[in-house]
Amino acid sequence: MMRYAGRHRGALLIGGVFAANLMLSSGLVQAQVTPVEIETGQNELFASRVLSTGLDNPWAMRWGPDDQIWVTERTAGEVTRIDPETGVQQTVLTLDDVYTGPQHEGLLGLALHPEFGQDAGSDYVYIAYTINNGTAEEPEPTAQIVRYTWDSQALQLVEPMTLIEDLPAWNDHNAGRVEIGPDGKIYYSIGDQGANFGRNLRRENLAQVLPTSEEVESENWRTYSGKILRLNLDGSIPEDNPEIEGVRSHVYSYGHRNPQGIAFGSNGTLYQTEHGPASGDELNIIEAGGNYGWPNVSGYIDDKAYSFINWHEAPEDIDQNADPLPDSVPQFQESEFEGDMTAPIAAYWVVEDDYPIGEICGYICDPTIAPSSVLAYEAGEDGIAEWENSILIPTLKHGTLYVQHLNEDGTEADGLPEAWFSTQNRYRDVLVSPDGRTVFIATDAFGSAAQKFGEGLNTSVLHNPGAILKFTYGEEGGSIGVVEGNDFEAAPSDSGEANVQEWEDPNTGNEEAEGSQDASPAEGEDTSDAGAITEESDVAAVAALGQPKYVVNCGGCHGADGGGAGGAGAVLSGNDNLADATFVAETIVHGFGYMPAFGSQLSDEDIAQIGSYIRSTWGNEFGVLTTEAVEAAR
């Protein structure tokens, strides 16, 4: 049984041996590991290009009545309007109180009032974002939903009105989608803040905990973690909200992990996508008062590849990697859950207990897709016929738009999804133009994704970081290099030249050719800076070779200063764990927790150089990491 927040200790099947068996056959999706075969859509039906670049982690997109794309930039704290034809950007709001972090904090959801632009006095924009009530050293983040008014003369958002504040937030799983339903109510998703996992291992997971009447009366929203809320447009509790266990609150549904996608279909059905822990990403239909099982259940109640370990109630002296775990650690199979759970209409993916989670290339190769948003799509007469009656799911890990077809009434998933527009990026949100024929996808500015070039399986090199990609149905045009099948050839650009461009690392300014993370040297390549690293090697010289490789592969999470990039990765500066060379080598080779494995894409020398750099920088004085230690770790 795989254990939540524990480390799987099966046979180490790293890189090519096991992963090769998971790679999909000709004509299917390439460069992503999935336990089932997923067909590739007909990308040639679309012209594609990069519409706009230089965005600071675009997070939510809306089509405005002014025929502009309204975008939130999570880390910049800005709302930006983007011309869907030219890509020209205009900042209409800059927040001065937003609290940003590496992945989950910052300016998040965005919704426009249904009567915006109709001269009804309702030119309102609703945004959700995190603020810090503590200090930089000891942050105490919370989230809030704020309404702004559009000043059409100044082209700015003005007159902020806070609708609700002091909502749960933390350094992980803040969800943050804002949607206005056909009933005129605000729907807002809140994650479980990563409780009971990783760096938040000992925090209590509140996804199953409901508010008391006393908490509601005192406006104490602490139990809103792991919930979807329903609010009046002024932030108050609707009178027709579900009464759950005798209490009416903002809570509309509960038992959620990180529900980053919520969207309504034309028939009023509320669809939701939710991240699973290492398997079991979910596509749900949200029902009033529904319990969706987390953290007791991931995906379906099937006792496969998951059991709930309640670390909040475990003895402090028990290590999460103990195998087997002692009986003093509360452990529960999914079938032991006694709640009345609403099952998902699809789960990505169901695997058996012996699946090597975390051991192929880290979390990038785990059996999840990392669904970052959701959009219901109907083609009508002139839309994308191949997508009729489907759910669009952009994915972070695969840089792919999953198209999940539904049955006629939209209540069940119809087979497996198809994979469209696969690029080496992290897809954050998807938007379709009003005519249904143009698709816009927002990409993260940094992070890890499936590698689409070379022999590796994961990479931190994103080809279009912080961008809006545009795909137009039924038109001919340039390409941004969409992967077709297993044999990728760089697609021609508008100029007719191969579209393999140079990538400039924003941390260093060094340019790296796309796909440059291949570990194996090309024939005839100068490898004079490689070779065995021993205890006698000059630590400064080895560390100098490791520094640029650290920036490309590790800096996004651990920070250029080794400070952990605001909590995205472990703090490496002054970290006594780095004194253990075996620990360092095994962690880089095999991964650990959220950290992906690099053994399949980096050579022994690469890893030894990176390890030597982190062991001898930021006040660390632990010496070199030898290639012998890396070889032993494999």
Buried (B, 14 or more C-beta within 10 A) or exposed (E): BBBBBBBBEEEBBBBEEBBEEBBBEEEBBBBBBBBEEBEBBEBEBBBBBBBBBEBBBBBBBBBBBEEBBBBBBBBBBBBBBBBBEEBEBEBBBBBEEBBBBBBBBBBBBBBBBBBBBEEEEBBBBBBBBBBBEEEEEEBEBBBBBBBBBBEEEEEBBEEBEEBBBBBBBBBBBBBBBBBBBEEEBBBBBBBBBBBBBBBBBBBBBBBBBBBBEEBBEEEEBEBBBBBBBBBBBEBEBBEEBBEBEEBBBBBBBBBBBBBBBBBBBEEEBBBBBBBBBBBBBBBBBBBBBBBBBBBBBBBBBBBBBBBBBBBBEBEEEEEBEEEEBEEEBEBBBBEEBEBEBBBBBBBBBBBEBEBBBBBBBBBBBBBBBBBBBBBBBBBEEEBBEBBEBBBBBBBBBBBBBBBBBBEEEBEEBBEBBBBBBBBBBBBBBBBBBEEBBBBBBBBBBBBBBBBBBBBBBBBBBBBBBBBBBBBBBEEEEBBBBBBBBBEBEBBEBEEEEEBBBEBEBEBBEEEBEBBBBBBEEEEEEEEEEBEEBEEEBEBEBBBBBBBBBBBBBBBBBBBBEBBBBBBBBBBBBEBEEBEEBEBBBBBBBBBBBBBBBBBBBBBBBBBBBBBBBBBBBBEBEBBBBBBBBBBEBB
